[in-house]
Structures are given as C-alpha cells and as structure tokens.
Amino acid sequence: PLPPSISSVPIPEPPGASISSVPIPDPPGASISSVPIPELPVSLSSVNVVEALQEFWQMKQSRGADLKNGALVVYEMVPSNSPPYVCYVTLPGGSCFGSFQFCPTKAEARRSAAKIALMNSVFNEHPSRRITDEFIEKSVSEALASFNGNREEADNPNTGIGAFRFMLESNKGKSMLEFQELMTVFQLLHWNGSLKAMRERQCSRQ
C-alpha cells in the first residue's frame, strides 16, 4: 500500500509526460563522488561486505528505523550453470541492486551485489540525500525543461509534472532511496496497466 498522505488524491491522466517518466535529478551540489561517505571502510576489498550490509540494516532497525518487514537483506541468484554469475540483493525498504562486475563464482556475484548495495545504503544517510524545498524546486524546474512544460503545469496536479511535484512534497524529509522505492511502485503500476485501470474506475492513489 502507498502512504495514506496521498490516499485521497485522484489519479490523473498526465498529458504528455507521465509521472513515471519524469527524471529524478541528484540533490543540488551532491554526487556520489563528491560527497564524503560516513563510516565507510577504507577498502571494501578487505571487508566482508555481505556481513557489513546486514549489520548496517540491523543497526538502522536498532536505532528506530521503520522497517515493516524487518532488517533482513535478501539475495537472489539468476539461474546459470556457468559464469558470469549475476546476483540481486533486495534491501529491507524494497530497493534492489545487482552485481556490477564479471563474477566467475556465485559467491563473488553475491559480494558484488552487496558492495554496491552497501555503498548506496551508507551514502543515502548523508543529509544531502534528503528531499528538501530546494531539491523539489530544482527537480521540478529540470522536469519542466526536459518536457518543454510551463510553470502552470507544475502547480496543476492533473498533469504529469504536477503529480511529480505533489509526490515530492508528500515525501519531504525522506531520503532519495525511500522516494525511489515509492516511484518504483508507480512505475510498475504504470507498466502493467494498473494505473490506467484504476483511473478508469476513478480510484484514489491508495
């Protein structure tokens, strides 16, 4: 289920650009290469990243993070009898990352997926990854420029960009990882035709 804060808003038919196609830019002045990552080991090659990733999420849960399904990190291998092996890891919040290197063994594929998931998990804790008023304005401006829209569209929830702005404002204070998880749900609903069917039935976003 989606957050109750958006449960009473009808799902519009976005003209031109759909909410699932609006790009999500990086926060102002921040990139994964320019922002210092706190508590990241000096060399990930010397760290058991699978264990470190699990400990990271257990630590977040112990510090009060709202993890509805617990802190368990789930791995899934793509069926294969020969290399390269591919592994996906799903984080407690729902984000999914895949191995990004040539992996000659299944264990290496698991470590590769854990490595990229750990880097994103830790980087996501940086204050620059929080949705702020400044980030919302920058995101909406870039979306308008990308789709040749006008400012009136951003203030109209019945347009794709207006719905995008509403989603950002509804998630103010949350991290980019949390927001991307929510947007992934909308993309899946859009791709499988559920959004269109719900609009036709005049359903709410809830």
GIFENJO-V105421 format. One record per pair of residues at least 24 apart in sequence whose ideal C-beta (glycine too) atoms are under 6 Angstrom apart, sorted by the first residue. I is the first residue (numbers start at 0). GAP is how many residues later the second one is. If there is no record, write none. Layout:
i=I gap=GAP
i=I gap=GAP
This chain:
i=1 gap=203
i=4 gap=165
i=5 gap=164
i=5 gap=199
i=6 gap=197
i=6 gap=199
i=7 gap=196
i=8 gap=196
i=10 gap=187
i=10 gap=188
i=10 gap=194
i=11 gap=146
i=11 gap=151
i=12 gap=186
i=13 gap=145
i=13 gap=146
i=15 gap=131
i=16 gap=130
i=16 gap=143
i=17 gap=142
i=18 gap=141
i=18 gap=144
i=18 gap=145
i=19 gap=166
i=19 gap=167
i=19 gap=170
i=21 gap=121
i=21 gap=142
i=24 gap=114
i=24 gap=117
i=26 gap=101
i=26 gap=108
i=27 gap=106
i=27 gap=110
i=29 gap=98
i=31 gap=91
i=34 gap=91
i=34 gap=93
i=36 gap=85
i=36 gap=86
i=39 gap=82
i=43 gap=71
i=48 gap=62
i=48 gap=65
i=48 gap=66
i=48 gap=69
i=49 gap=64
i=51 gap=66
i=52 gap=61
i=52 gap=64
i=52 gap=65
i=55 gap=65
i=56 gap=35
i=66 gap=25
i=74 gap=35
i=76 gap=29
i=84 gap=24
i=86 gap=26
i=88 gap=24
i=88 gap=25
i=88 gap=28
i=92 gap=88
i=93 gap=87
i=94 gap=82
i=94 gap=86
i=123 gap=51
i=123 gap=53
i=128 gap=46
i=128 gap=47
i=130 gap=40
i=130 gap=41
i=130 gap=43
i=135 gap=32
i=139 gap=25
